[in-house]
């Protein structure tokens, strides 16, 4: 098993399988405190991002995308997109983004991540006559049969 060192000095163990670009290479790592990786207190999600950034920027970007609840198929396809190299280039700033968007508080009922729901509410509050509504069981990928009755009601 190979190792890398995170920014706080924690040893992170990983294995590599395959060769070539990220889509043909798989990295499996032991998260801090598990397997052959070390554990430096205190724990934080930002340190998890730092651990990944110490090894591969792609892994750090994918972890952040999962933390902000990007659907798994989208995360899987992102390395194929032209923007991927730019995202990897800013991987070292992801802990700042995570600090900004934060975690969902207990009792959060929206299907959107807390940060996204807060942003939508702020936009609605800033636009005269706008309304913010949460449609039960829907994410930002609204189903036509769920949004249609809401739109009919709104435009009457």
C-alpha positions in Angstrom: 0.0 0.0 0.0 1.3 3.5 -0.9 1.0 6.5 1.3 0.8 10.3 1.0 0.8 13.0 3.7 -2.2 15.3 4.4 -1.6 19.0 5.1 -1.9 18.4 8.9 0.8 15.7 8.8 -1.6 12.7 8.8 -0.4 9.7 6.8 -3.1 8.6 4.3 -2.7 5.1 2.8 -4.0 4.2 -0.7 -3.9 1.6 -3.4 -3.9 2.3 -7.2 -5.4 0.0 -9.8 -5.1 0.6 -13.5 -3.1 3.1 -15.6 -3.7 6.2 -17.7 -6.3 9.0 -17.1 -8.6 9.1 -14.1 -11.4 7.2 -15.9 -9.0 4.2 -16.3 -7.3 4.5 -12.9 -9.0 3.7 -9.5 -7.6 5.0 -6.2 -8.9 3.3 -3.0 -7.8 5.0 0.2 -8.2 4.3 3.9 -10.0 7.3 5.4 -8.2 8.9 8.3 -8.4 6.7 11.4 -9.1 3.6 9.4 -7.0 0.8 8.0 -3.4 1.9 7.5 -4.1 5.6 7.6 -3.3 7.7 10.6 -5.6 9.9 12.6 -4.9 13.4 13.8 -7.5 15.2 16.0 -9.7 17.1 15.8 -11.8 15.4 13.0 -13.4 17.7 10.4 -14.8 17.3 6.9 -12.3 19.9 5.7 -9.5 17.5 6.8 -11.1 14.7 4.7 -10.9 17.1 1.7 -7.3 17.9 2.6 -6.5 14.2 2.7 -7.8 13.7 -0.8 -6.1 16.8 -2.1 -2.8 15.5 -0.8 -3.2 12.5 -3.0 -5.2 13.5 -6.1 -7.1 16.7 -6.9 -9.7 14.7 -8.8 -10.6 12.8 -5.6 -11.0 16.0 -3.6 -13.3 17.5 -6.2 -15.4 14.3 -6.3 -15.7 14.3 -2.5 -16.8 17.9 -2.4 -19.4 17.2 -5.0 -20.8 14.4 -3.0 -20.8 16.6 0.2 -22.9 19.2 -1.6 -25.2 16.4 -2.8 -24.4 16.3 -6.5 -26.1 13.1 -7.9 -23.6 10.2 -8.1 -24.1 9.8 -11.9 -23.1 13.4 -12.5 -20.1 13.1 -10.2 -19.0 10.0 -12.3 -19.4 11.9 -15.6 -17.7 15.1 -14.6 -14.1 14.0 -15.3 -15.2 13.7 -19.0 -16.4 17.4 -19.1 -14.1 20.2 -20.4 -14.5 22.1 -17.1 -12.9 19.2 -15.1 -9.3 20.5 -15.4 -10.4 23.9 -14.0 -12.2 22.2 -11.1 -9.0 20.2 -10.3 -7.1 23.4 -10.5 -9.1 24.9 -7.6 -9.2 21.7 -5.5 -7.0 23.3 -2.8 -9.8 25.9 -2.2 -12.6 23.4 -1.6 -12.3 23.6 2.2 -13.2 27.3 1.8 -16.3 26.4 -0.2 -17.3 23.8 2.4 -17.0 26.3 5.2 -19.2 28.7 3.2 -22.0 26.2 2.4 -21.8 24.3 5.7 -23.8 21.3 6.7 -27.6 20.8 6.8 -28.9 21.5 10.3 -31.1 19.1 12.1 -34.7 19.4 11.1 -33.9 20.7 7.6 -37.0 19.5 5.6 -36.1 20.7 2.1 -34.9 18.0 -0.4 -32.2 20.5 -1.4 -29.0 20.9 0.5 -29.3 23.5 3.2 -26.9 25.9 1.3 -28.9 25.6 -1.9 -32.2 26.1 -0.1 -30.8 29.2 1.6 -29.6 30.6 -1.7 -33.0 30.0 -3.4 -34.8 31.7 -0.5 -32.5 34.7 -0.7 -33.1 35.1 -4.5 -36.9 34.8 -3.9 -36.7 37.5 -1.2 -34.8 39.8 -3.4 -37.2 39.7 -6.4 -40.4 41.7 -6.0 -43.4 39.4 -6.3 -41.4 36.2 -6.2 -42.4 33.3 -4.1 -40.4 30.4 -2.6 -42.1 27.0 -2.6 -40.9 23.6 -1.7 -42.7 20.8 -3.6 -42.9 17.6 -1.5 -40.6 14.8 -2.7 -38.9 16.9 -5.3 -35.2 18.0 -5.7 -34.0 20.7 -8.2 -34.7 18.1 -10.9 -38.5 18.7 -10.8 -40.8 16.1 -12.3 -43.4 17.5 -14.8 -46.3 16.0 -13.0 -45.2 17.5 -9.7 -44.6 21.1 -11.0 -47.6 21.3 -13.4 -50.3 21.8 -10.6 -48.1 24.4 -8.9 -47.6 26.4 -12.1 -51.3 26.2 -13.0 -52.2 27.6 -9.6 -49.6 30.3 -9.8 -50.6 31.6 -13.3 -54.4 31.7 -12.6 
